[in-house]
Amino acid sequence: FCLQAPSALAILPSIHRISAKEYSSYLENDQPHLLLDVREPHQYLISALPHSVNVPLSILKDKLHEIIASQKTQIIVVCRRGNDSQLAVELLRENGYMDSFDITGGLESWTQDVDPEFPIY
């Protein structure tokens, strides 16, 4: 049983990606970061990780200056399956924010590897 879509993108090198388990250690260790959820608002309302900020990929480019200007810590990007988050990290890095990473497999990997009670859709 595989939760990840068969058409999963692989546009980022692995050094720019973290696993859901690695991200859970960020939370356990109170590591400073911004969790950026790039799903559309209707998806975000279904389920979201605590303390995440919702900026849909569709408007991320327009909001980029606000996000980057306010950040002095890592940006961790999440989406449903880990595809849009890679595109978001690519956009962040292209615009100079090199301390950004995506969660491989997105929220589906969070449910599979960290919290089986987290709702997926």
Disulfide bonds with the S-S distance in Angstrom:
none
